[in-house]
Amino acid sequence: MKFRQMSMQPFTLRIVPGLFLAALLLTQCQVPTGGRVQPNSLAATKEAPFVNSLGMKFVPVPGTQILMCTTETTVSQYRLSGGSVPPPEFPQDGNHPVVNVDWNQSKAWCDWLSQKEGRKYRLPTESEWKKAIGSAKYPWGNSWPPPNYSGNYSGQEWRNCSEDDLPVFYKIWSGGVKMSLIGGFSDNHLYTAPVGSYAANGLGIHDLGGNVWEWTMHWIPESYESRYGGSFTDFDRDYMTSAARNVAAIHRTTKQDEIGFRCVLVR
Ligand SMILES: [Ca+2]
């Protein structure tokens, strides 16, 4: 009996602090998310993105402290917040990028998601957006025209559109200014395309060029610097560079059927 008492005490002293330390480390490595717990969940890579409660994927952008969503925010994702936007004049399903969403609504949606998950989501800064799109002259590289199916712009797909589609396109285009198409380029989508329809860039991010213009976080009153990326209506090579910004006056409450947004997650 004496032997057993002496042998048990050191064993107990070793195991109890060990269990306490293991529990402490487990607590430090876990992030609560919607009632679930994901160990070390923000250690994302291009190959293994962080996936949030809505199924949105986020990848690192080198030189920043954020993970960027690999796709634009979709119609279905936007509706989950209870928000609503005017439907565009062209058909969209839930997997298309939400449009007619103004800057205030875009920011509010990121705030809603932050509240829902207990994380910090927001619009990207201009600096983050530029680092994500890269240093090539155009989002797809340095060549002109863009390779076929490299993004959703105004391509030759319009030559075969129906008469029902043309009036909508003319209306989108500045109240009837004759539309132009990119010679030698086609992408197979007249209007918005489902997000992620085209190949991702080197970081694993889709549609930074084309599909819809994207709001960025910093709002400078009456400036021209709050949206990037171009849209399905663009054809001008000077307007489709990686650094191109909107050149029309826009406001926090501007809604257009070629403007959407994507969000980032602060690490
Ligand atoms: Ca197109």
Boltz pocket constraint, residues with backbone or C-beta under 6 A from the ligand:
constraints:
  - pocket:
      binder: B
      contacts: [[A, 151], [A, 152], [A, 153], [A, 154], [A, 155], [A, 157], [A, 187], [A, 188], [A, 189], [A, 190], [A, 191], [A, 232]]
      max_distance: 6.0
